[in-house]
């Protein structure tokens, strides 16, 4: 106060100018005791302007000419706690309170130019006044160069004060962000102060935006500026992601996704979107997280989820459901097919996770269960639908590919050979014949239907045989011979006769064939009534040539 009086005297006597005033800033707690209330405030006061902010020549000129009694001083006051719970409205002060509200949660004090008649309000230019009269210019200068920096100091100091020994993080964040002016107002001075504050925060790179990390029930707060060249932070609009869910499910899904992204190294501000809008209104560009940002982050830093390749459980994703949730979010990107390369999204059936670098080495097929010993070659079934747009980049699971890998499931010396027969009891213990064999013949039907679709016509038996030729000598045809189930090589299908499939008009012939005790298909292991391919290969009464 003594310094302020001395400076005022020297200014009015032209001993010094505004540029000569050094910067002084003080912060302190103030306890106010009244009859019915005790309140604690945190106050930041500032005198003088930072040289880096610059001082307009016009402001300096007008101050020397008309406003020498006004000092470049101001400050802000924030309520920490009070014995009374009541809504408080921030007000402007010029030593004494003015009726003008700030529309913020803080009181604003400054050596303002006041209304010349009532001296109870900040100076406002009349309709006939020139734009930005000297008094208006002074008030705006005071807000931008003195009060906005003091306000920024308040925020910086409160982040340390409020986030010590946090008991309720959500409550603390709400209290902290009540400091930030976000209310829409038409008041020119308040709007100008809000914009000046956000511009100051951005231009000085102030780390005032929290990124909250929670892991193993421990919470850590990392502070970031709105822009960071090395680790860019994002405002978080994930709450609008799962619109089709009810509120409870949406909140759970959003929290889960946010946790995974934070563990993956993405910097998500735990800040209200109203703060983002306030930055934008001040002309400060911000980034709100979207799927493109996530995919590009994972492209640049695939090992942010952990060392890869690695078991999924050891990565930031942890579970299949978590990985699926992240990929589902990323699929909202129009560039998903272009950005997928390099991302840590390639989960195999053995639950090993690795980057999507060489997807052509792996199969994407619903018939992955045919080779349980080769799980490292198959994309995890939970990701099939998610990779539908890019399935062409994966290796085709053809009949030839299956044949080349069957020896890893079946002993070749036993199950391969055109003269071999294998008892069903010799089937590998790790798989169930009644499930695996119908699945195999379903796969053959699927491949033949694909061939039909490509050629736009039905295939004669000769072409069907050509298609399945790689499996021709494998003992994979379930057959009933003298009451026992055996597996014949597919090439012996012409020795097997179906005596159940056909019209009732052939019942007499069926009785004769049954007496001959010919090998018959064991359709229980070929999908009930048998597959399309098996019926084409096996002899039946409606195709006499197939029996002969």
C-alpha positions, 0 to 999 in steps of 0.5 A: 500500500505504501509503495502504491501511494509513492508510485501514484505521487511519482506518476502524477508529478511526471517523475516516472511513466507506466513503463518504469513501474516494476512488477510486484505480485503477492498471494495470501490467505485472508480469513473474514469473520462476520456475525453469522459467517467465517470465510477463508479467501485466497487473494492474488494482487499485482502491481505493474506490468510484465515487460514481455506483455508490451504496453501500447503506445496509446495507453501510455499516452492517454495515461500520461495525459488524462489518467495519471491518478490510476495505477496499474494494479489489480487482483482476484479473490477466490473463496476457499471455504465458508461456514455458510453454504450459499451461492456467491456471485463474483463482483468487481471492486475498485477498493470498494465493492461495485454493483457490477457482477463479474459472472465468475466465481472470483471477485475482481479488484482493480484501479478502474476508471469508473462512471463519472457520475455515480462512480459505482460502475466501470466506465462505459462509453456512451452511444455518442462516444468514440470507440474505446475512449481513454477510460475504456482503453485503460480498463481493458489494459488493466484487465489484460495486462494486470488482472488476467496474469494475477488470475492465472497466478491464482489458478496456478497456486490453487492447483497445488493448494486444492490437490493436496491430500485429495479425498474426493477427486471429482469434488476437487476437480469441480471446485478447481474448475469453478475458478475458470470463467465459462459462463456466457455473458454479454458483459464486455469487460467480463468477456474481455477478461475471460478471453485475456485469461485464456490467451495468457494461459496459452501464450505462457504455456501454463500447465493448468489442465489436469490429466488424472491417472488411476492405477491399482487404487492410486491416483496421480495428477499430471499437469499439462498446458493446452498445447505441448509439442511432445505430449499433446493433450486432448479435451475428452468428449468420450461421454458422447460416444456410447449414445445408444446405451442407457446412462448407467451402461454408458458411464461404465463404458466411457470410464473403461475406455478412458482408463485404457486410453490413459494407460496407453499414454494418451493425455486426456484432460479431466476438464469440462468441455465448457473450458474447451469452449472458453479457450476456443472463444478466446481464439485458442485452438484446442484438440478434442479427442477423436478416433483419428487421434487415438489411431495415430497415437497407437501408430506412433507408439504401439509399445505404449500399451506394453512390450509387443508381442506380449500376452494380452493380459500383460498390456494396457488393454488387459482383456479382450473386451477392453481391446474390442472397446478401443477398436470399436471406438477407432472404427468410427474413423473414416480413415480406419483402413488407412490408419490400422497399419502399425496399431497394436490391435492384432490379437491372435487366437492364442491371446498374444497381442502384436502390432498390425505390421504383416497381417498377410501372415495371419488368417481371418476366418470363422473356421479358426477352430479347425487348427487348435494347434495353430492358434498363433496363425489366426486373428482372434475371433472377437475381432472378426467383425471389427476387421471386416473392412480390411479382411482382404489384407489377411491371408486367405484360409484356403483348402490348400492352407488347411491341408498344409497344416493338418499334419500339426493336428493329425499324425500324417503317417496314420491319417494320410494315404489313399489306402488308409483307414483310421478308427474313430478312437484314434482321433486326437484327444484334444478335439472332439470328433463329433464337433470337429468333423462337421465343422470341417465339412461346413468349411468345405461347403463354404469354400465350394460355395465361394467357388460357385459364386466366383464362376457364376455357375454350379460346379460339376463333380469333377471341378468339386474334386479339383477344388478339394484335391489338397485333402484328397488323401486325408482320412476325414470322411466319417464312414460306418463299416460293419457297425464301426465308425472309421475315417476313410480318405476322401478319395474313397468317397466313391466306395461309400453309398448313402442308403438314406438319402433319396425318394421313397420310390427307391425303398426297394433298392434301399433294402437291397443295398442294405443287405449288401452291407456297403460302407455308408456315410456316418452323417452324425459326424458330417452335420446331420443330413450331410454337407453339400460336398459330401453328398456330391462325392458319395454314391446315392440311389438317385445317381446310379453312376455313382454307385456303379 
